[in-house]
Amino acid sequence: MNFCRLFTTLLHQKPFGGNGHALLLDSNILKHLNSDSASPSQTRKTHASLLKTGLFYNSHLNTKLLSLYANNLCFVDANLILDSIPNPDLFSFSTLIHAFAKRNHSVHALRIFTRMLVHGVEPDNFLFPSVVKSCAGLLSLEVGKQCGRVRDAHKLFDGLPQRDLVCWSALISGYSNCGHVDEAKELFYEMRKTGLEPNNVSWNGMISGFNRSGFILPAISEFEDLNMGVQIHDYVIKQGFGSDKCVFSALINMYGKCSSVLEMSQVFDEMDQRDIGSVNAYITGLSRNGLVDNALKVFRRYKGEGAELNIVSWTSMIASCSQNGKDIDALELFREMQVEGLKPNAVTIPCLLPACGNIAALMHGKAAHCFSLRTGIFNDVYVGSALIDMYANCGKIQLSRLCFDKLPTRNLVCWNAIMSGYSMHGKAKETIELFHMMQKSGHKPDFISFTCVLSACSQNGLTDEGWHYFSNMSKEHGIKARLEHYACMVTLLSRAGKLEDAYSMIMDMPVTPDACVWGALLSSCRVHNNVRLGEISAEKLFELEPRNPGNYVILSNIYAAKGMWSEVDRVRDMMSQKGLRKNPGCSWIEVKNKLHMLLAGDKSHPQREQIIDKLNQLSMEMKKSGHFPNMSFVLQDVEEQEKEHILCGHSEKLAVAFGLLNTPPGSSLRVIKNLRICGDCHSFIKFISGFEGREIFVRDTNRFHHFKDGDCSCGDYCLVMLKLVLPSKELSLLFRKSLRKNPVLGIGLRMLKDVGDPTSPTHALQKDV
């Protein structure tokens, strides 16, 4: 009820002062009690009148008086009134707490709240926002105390029987006031899961909270929420921050993380004067959204205009190239950076190393290792993890393990990196052992850890073990199976010949299968020449990836293996109509610190004749020993002699022959191929390793093959799978993509100019292990 109605009611009640009749209050006193702007002197006069009339002990009136004292910051008087009330209720305490919190007097608000709890009065939902605001508003205390206060508020929040939008918003705002982005973000999404959507008050409270803590835009950008981004942009305009370059750079970064390329570009274009920060943010935003060519153009343009690009600019651009398949461009950019006189740092090195690993540029990777040892950044877990990954990708799993063992501290990224390496090399036993060692060391596995283990099981045909870890992933560790895990299981079942079981698993998946899952089944159908399931898988992939030529090629190969040449022609016509061409086979080999690329059927290579002669000589020797080319791997309707000629032109054979011609006898060779190695090439290279006395590493899209003394580390099990030609988004690439979600492995790659000082103790790394 309003105050006038309250006063009328009081007139008809028994007297408070004991004089036997109701007393009337002066009209000015009534006016002051009903006002939020009464001065301290007016408030004290009103207090005195209430005492004289005996109305002071009316709970409604003394609560109003409490509010007046609090509004005038008369803390001593307010506390005296509260002390004089025999049994103060929630309303009395809440009045003071709300008033103090409203004026950001957090200490006084929390003191009153503590007194309320001592009196045994339970808070309600309406009081909670003011308490949280006060907890987060203690910015004068050290950060540790701030956290404790907000945590206490969180405990109170957890105890509330009902939580409305106001309560959620208050707690989120409290965390944002303290700059705790992760907690605020987690609560924000948890609130939405309950069915509550934020309103303008919610947005403004969180935004203003981050603003008070000094880093609103960088913090909010972590939410990757376009709606919030627009709110922030509006806030920036209203507050008059439009000319602040730092704010513009933060806006560009935020829109980039929200995948709003158009808005990001508009903000960048509207800037009158662009500094290096805004250019870096724009390049990073373009790269993050896969527009690496656009990012390169922007980078080149500003470099050409004489802009003083810093180490962040170069590192960002190199990382962008390495993440988007432009590894050689990344290496060239690194060389240019050094020419400009810029030195790599602890961020640059992890960006360099993945590029070195992608194309097996081992000497460049070793140079980066040397640099990290000389500058003392090797102990950084992210640098160490990137080194582990690089050596594994270059075929040096021993050096990869050495780097892992030398790390003084290890996080989950390090463990996942070494497990990934062993899995890629087909070493399931070591992968599983590391998985258990990781848990004993106190680290909980994540979805990437299980991807490593399941991939290792599928590589080695460990069906029972694969099922065990797939089941325990959710039962024991609470990790919901993702698409990459299902892709591993489909591959595992298919390789065991259980194609129907694999298909049933896909149909029973709780989530919609993507191209990786269907691609795993299609690839296995190629191995087992299953036309029916192959056609089903291919049709799904044609819908999901209409521009991926690999899917058409695999279906064509399935038909060719069955001699269904009319169907082969039909699929090739489909490709022709869509303007698609088969991805040419390509292999890389590093010789004398220089990377060389060999294309299948390439007739322009300067050593073409020498390479073919060498292959013919080796082929003759192989036939003498009783081994002949496997023509089944030529899926074309041509004569036998032409088939042998086609096999001779495979890029991995060309790369190995090139290496034999240009390296000393007995030295090892490392070859990287963009497609899966065929069975004939596998047998041929295995023969070469024994005949030439060479150790040869070949990394295809799925794993490493380690040839030595006429044998391969993958064993006979791998031979069953060598008819496999996987599409561009097959399991192994998804596996690598999963790893790149880690803070380190997702940055990029880089290369160093110097190969190491021969007088340095790190020079030993230049030798092959």
C-alpha positions, -999 to 999 in steps of 0.1 A, spaced: 0 0 0 11 36 -5 22 58 24 -10 79 26 -32 47 28 -8 34 55 -12 66 75 -50 64 72 -49 29 86 -27 40 115 -53 66 125 -78 39 132 -54 17 151 -47 18 189 -22 45 200 15 37 199 26 63 225 4 51 254 -17 84 256 -48 66 246 -54 81 212 -39 81 177 -14 109 170 -12 127 137 21 133 119 30 167 106 24 169 68 61 178 62 71 147 81 49 126 59 64 143 28 99 135 39 91 99 47 76 94 13 106 110 -5 139 95 -17 156 129 -17 151 141 19 183 157 33 201 144 64 187 172 85 152 165 73 157 128 79 168 134 115 138 157 121 115 129 108 133 104 130 127 127 161 90 131 152 85 94 149 100 90 184 79 117 199 47 103 184 55 67 194 53 56 157 89 47 155 83 11 164 60 6 135 80 -17 112 68 0 80 78 35 92 112 26 106 120 7 74 113 38 55 135 57 79 163 32 73 161 38 36 163 76 41 195 73 62 211 49 37 203 73 8 221 100 27 251 77 34 244 81 71 257 47 79 260 51 117 224 64 121 211 36 99 229 9 119 216 25 152 180 22 139 186 -14 128 200 -22 163 170 -6 180 145 -28 162 137 -58 184 131 -83 156 141 -69 122 126 -88 93 138 -95 58 122 -63 46 143 -42 71 176 -58 61 168 -57 24 160 -20 25 195 -12 37 213 -37 15 195 -25 -17 202 11 -8 239 5 -2 243 -17 -32 226 9 -54 252 34 -45 281 9 -48 289 9 -11 296 -28 -12 313 -32 21 283 -17 41 259 -38 20 278 -71 28 281 -62 65 243 -58 67 239 -90 48 261 -108 73 241 -94 102 209 -106 86 223 -142 83 234 -140 120 198 -132 129 186 -163 111 168 -143 84 169 -162 50 174 -141 18 150 -142 -11 154 -140 -49 149 -102 -48 178 -96 -24 202 -118 -42 211 -95 -71 222 -67 -47 243 -91 -27 261 -104 -59 266 -68 -71 282 -59 -38 305 -90 -39 317 -82 -74 319 -45 -66 348 -48 -41 373 -37 -67 395 -21 -41 403 -55 -26 429 -78 -41 417 -102 -68 418 -132 -45 393 -117 -21 371 -107 -50 369 -143 -62 361 -155 -27 332 -130 -24 317 -140 -58 321 -177 -50 302 -171 -17 274 -154 -37 275 -184 -61 270 -207 -31 240 -186 -21 227 -188 -56 230 -226 -57 208 -228 -25 180 -208 -40 149 -229 -46 139 -209 -76 161 -189 -99 146 -162 -122 162 -141 -149 172 -114 -123 191 -139 -102 210 -154 -132 218 -119 -146 230 -107 -112 255 -136 -108 267 -133 -144 272 -96 -139 291 -103 -107 316 -126 -124 319 -101 -153 326 -73 -128 356 -93 -117 367 -101 -152 361 -139 -149 352 -145 -185 350 -183 -184 327 -184 -154 304 -157 -168 303 -175 -201 295 -209 -185 267 -194 -165 254 -175 -195 249 -207 -215 237 -226 -184 210 -200 -180 199 -204 -216 197 -242 -211 170 -236 -185 149 -218 -210 157 -182 -199 168 -158 -226 188 -126 -217 170 -93 -220 184 -58 -224 190 -56 -186 210 -88 -187 231 -77 -216 238 -43 -202 247 -56 -168 273 -80 -182 287 -55 -207 290 -28 -181 306 -53 -158 333 -62 -182 337 -25 -190 344 -17 -154 370 -44 -152 388 -28 -181 385 -54 -209 350 -55 -221 356 -63 -258 383 -90 -255 363 -107 -228 330 -106 -246 345 -118 -278 350 -152 -261 313 -156 -261 313 -157 -300 277 -145 -298 267 -121 -326 237 -107 -307 260 -97 -279 285 -83 -304 259 -60 -318 249 -49 -283 286 -40 -276 290 -22 -309 259 -1 -300 273 5 -265 306 17 -281 288 42 -303 266 55 -275 296 60 -252 315 79 -279 344 55 -283 342 56 -321 376 72 -325 395 49 -302 418 27 -323 420 0 -296 383 -2 -294 380 -6 -332 407 -34 -331 387 -52 -304 355 -48 -324 372 -63 -355 385 -92 -334 351 -98 -319 333 -99 -352 360 -122 -365 354 -146 -337 316 -144 -343 323 -154 -380 307 -121 -391 331 -113 -419 309 -86 -435 305 -66 -402 342 -71 -395 352 -57 -429 328 -28 -425 343 -18 -392 378 -20 -407 369 0 -438 352 27 -417 384 35 -398 399 68 -407 434 59 -396 444 23 -392 472 13 -369 491 -20 -368 467 -34 -341 437 -30 -363 456 -45 -393 467 -75 -372 431 -80 -360 417 -79 -395 443 -103 -409 436 -127 -380 399 -124 -385 401 -132 -422 424 -162 -415 401 -175 -387 373 -176 -412 393 -195 -439 399 -164 -461 437 -169 -462 441 -155 -497 423 -123 -486 444 -121 -455 476 -124 -477 464 -96 -499 458 -73 -470 492 -83 -455 511 -77 -488 493 -44 -494 502 -29 -461 538 -42 -464 540 -27 -498 529 6 -485 557 7 -460 537 -2 -429 559 -13 -400 545 -47 -396 555 -63 -362 562 -98 -351 524 -103 -344 516 -94 -380 541 -119 -394 533 -146 -369 496 -143 -376 500 -145 -413 524 -175 -411 500 -193 -388 471 -185 -412 490 -201 -441 500 -232 -422 465 -238 -409 450 -235 -444 473 -258 -464 498 -232 -475 528 -246 -457 554 -236 -483 539 -200 -482 543 -201 -445 580 -210 -448 586 -183 -474 569 -157 -451 592 -168 -423 623 -163 -444 610 -128 -454 604 -120 -417 640 -128 -409 652 -106 -438 632 -78 -422 652 -83 -391 624 -96 -369 633 -124 -344 609 -152 -337 595 -156 -301 577 -182 -280 546 -177 -300 563 -178 -334 580 -211 -328 548 -231 -321 533 -215 -353 563 -226 -373 566 -262 -362 533 -275 -375 542 -263 -410 575 -281 -408 556 -312 -398 530 -309 -425 556 -312 -453 582 -331 -433 607 -302 -434 628 -319 -407 659 -297 -409 638 -266 -405 620 -282 -375 653 -291 -359 665 -255 -364 634 -244 -345 642 -269 -318 678 -255 -315 665 -220 -313 641 -229 -285 669 -245 -265 692 -215 -270 666 -190 -260 652 -211 -231 617 -214 -244 618 -252 -248 603 -256 -213 572 -239 -224 546 -267 -226 531 -253 -258 565 -251 -276 573 -286 -263 540 -299 -275 545 -284 -310 580 -300 -311 565 -334 -302 539 -331 -330 565 -319 -355 589 -347 -350 561 -373 -351 549 -358 -384 584 -359 -398 587 -396 -390 610 -392 -359 588 -407 -332 620 -413 -311 628 -376 -310 591 -369 -304 593 -391 -273 626 -375 -263 610 -341 -263 581 -354 -243 603 -370 -217 624 -338 -213 595 -315 -206 596 -304 -169 559 -300 -168 532 -316 -190 496 -306 -196 469 -324 -215 481 -309 -248 515 -326 -244 500 -360 -236 476 -358 -266 505 -348 -289 526 -378 -280 497 -402 -282 488 -387 -316 523 -394 -328 524 -430 -317 489 -435 -332 500 -421 -365 529 -444 -366 506 -474 -360 519 -481 -325 488 -490 -307 505 -506 -277 525 -474 -269 494 -452 -274 474 -472 -249 502 -473 -224 506 -435 -226 468 -432 -222 470 -450 -189 502 -432 -178 484 -399 -184 456 -408 -161 480 -420 -134 497 -386 -136 464 -369 -127 453 -357 -161 418 -365 -172 414 -376 -209 394 -354 -232 377 -362 -265 410 -358 -284 427 -384 -261 400 -409 -270 404 -400 -307 441 -410 -304 433 -443 -287 404 -452 -310 425 -443 -341 453 -465 -329 430 -494 -324 415 -490 -358 450 -488 -374 459 -522 -358 426 -540 -361 421 -541 -323 383 -545 -324 377 -556 -288 400 -529 -274 383 -503 -296 349 -512 -283 361 -512 -247 375 -476 -249 345 -464 -270 321 -477 -243 342 -464 -213 345 -430 -228 310 -421 -217 305 -446 -189 336 -439 -169 347 -404 -181 314 -388 -190 326 -378 -225 298 -379 -251 309 -396 -284 316 -371 -312 316 -376 -349 353 -383 -350 348 -412 -325 321 -427 -346 343 -424 -377 370 -443 -359 345 -471 -349 331 -473 -385 367 -477 -397 375 -503 -370 344 -524 -379 349 -520 -416 385 -531 -415 374 -562 -397 350 -569 -426 319 -560 -406 306 -535 -431 269 -542 -422 276 -536 -385 294 -504 -394 264 -493 -415 240 -502 -386 261 -481 -362 258 -451 -386 221 -455 -389 217 -457 -350 239 -427 -343 223 -401 -320 237 -373 -342 235 -369 -379 266 -385 -395 288 -361 -414 311 -366 -444 339 -380 -423 317 -409 -410 303 -417 -444 337 -413 -459 351 -439 -436 324 -464 -447 329 -455 -484 367 -461 -481 361 -495 -465 337 -504 -492 365 -498 -517 387 -522 -497 361 -550 -497 346 -541 -531 311 -537 -516 291 -520 -543 258 -517 -525 270 -500 -494 295 -481 -515 267 -466 -536 247 -457 -504 278 -440 -489 287 -422 -521 251 -408 -525 252 -393 -490 286 -378 -497 275 -363 -530 249 -344 -509 273 -334 -482 303 -326 -503 292 -320 -539 325 -305 -548 348 -331 -534 362 -352 -563 376 -378 -540 342 -393 -533 335 -398 -570 370 -413 -575 364 -439 -548 330 -450 -562 346 -452 -596 373 -474 -582 348 -497 -566 331 -501 -600 364 -506 -618 375 -533 -593 344 -552 -603 349 -545 -640 318 -524 -642 332 -501 -669 299 -485 -679 294 -474 -643 329 -461 -642 322 -440 -673 289 -427 -657 307 -415 -626 335 -398 -647 308 -381 -667 292 -368 -635 326 -354 -625 331 -338 -659 296 -322 -658 304 -307 -624 338 -295 -635 356 -317 -610 390 -333 -616 408 -360 -596 434 -346 -572 468 -355 -587 491 -376 -567 519 -354 -551 549 -363 -529 575 -342 -511 610 -351 -501 636 -331 -483 671 -333 -498 700 -312 -487 678 -289 -466 656 -282 -496 621 -294 -502 613 -310 -536 579 -318 -549 572 -347 -573 539 -349 -593 525 -382 -606 531 -384 -644 551 -351 -643 573 -349 -674 588 -315 -667 611 -325 -638 648 -317 -647 658 -352 -636 628 -370 -652 649 -393 -674 673 -403 -646 644 -410 -622 626 -433 -647 659 -451 -655 664 -457 -618 629 -470 -614 633 -493 -644 666 -507 -630 649 -514 -596 619 -529 -613 642 -553 -631 659 -563 -599 626 -568 -582 613 -591 -610 646 -611 -608 638 -617 -571 604 -631 -581 583 -600 -573 561 -585 -600 540 -553 -602 504 -557 -588 482 -546 -617 451 -547 -596 460 -512 -584 456 -498 -619 418 -492 -621 418 -483 -657 407 -504 -687 441 -504 -705 467 -530 -716 490 -547 -691 521 -528 -704 503 -495 -700 493 -505 -664 529 -511 -655 538 -477 -670 511 -460 -649 524 -476 -617 559 -464 -625 546 -428 -625 532 -428 -590 545 -398 -571 559 -417 -541 580 -439 -564 593 -408 -582 602 -392 -548 620 -423 -535 640 -426 -568 648 -389 -567 661 -394 -531 682 -424 -541 698 -403 -569 706 -373 -547 716 -386 -513 746 -406 -501 742 -444 -500 728 -457 -467 711 -424 -457 675 -424 -448 647 -409 -469 614 -392 -458 585 -389 -482 552 -372 -477 522 -380 -500 489 -362 -504 470 -394 -510 470 -429 -496 500 -451 -507 489 -478 -531 497 -515 -524 521 -518 -554 542 -488 -543 542 -502 -508 557 -535 -520 581 -517 -543 595 -494 -516 597 -523 -491 619 -541 -517 640 -510 -522 647 -506 -485 663 -541 -484 680 -539 -519 695 -504 -513 701 -508 -476 680 -477 -469 656 -467 -441 626 -451 -458 597 -433 -442 565 -426 -461 537 -407 -446 504 -408 -465 471 -393 -455 465 -420 -429 497 -430 -412 534 -435 -413 551 -465 -431 586 -473 -418 605 -494 -444 637 -510 -433 656 -542 -443 629 -552 -468 601 -549 -443 575 -523 -431 566 -515 -395 529 -516 -404 530 -553 -408 507 -576 -428 476 -560 -415 482 -528 -434 486 -547 -467 449 -555 -466 440 -518 -466 464 -506 -493 437 -504 -519 422 -476 -499 421 -442 -515 405 -419 -490 386 -387 -498 399 -353 -487 380 -353 -455 387 -388 -444 394 -400 -408 430 -391 -406 424 -355 -416 396 -352 -391 420 -367 -365 445 -339 -373 418 -313 -372 408 -325 -337 444 -321 -325 445 -285 -339 417 -276 -315 444 -276 -288 459 -242 -279 492 -252 -295 485 -274 -324 459 -250 -338 483 -220 -341 503 -228 -372 539 -235 -382 571 -217 -388 607 -221 -399 641 -207 -388 669 -194 -409 699 -209 -392 703 -247 -389 722 -244 -357 757 -234 -347 781 -264 -352 799 -254 -320 766 -255 -300 756 -286 -280 723 -285 -299 742 -293 -331 737 -330 -325 701 -325 -334 711 -320 -370 720 -357 -373 693 -383 -381 683 -405 -353 
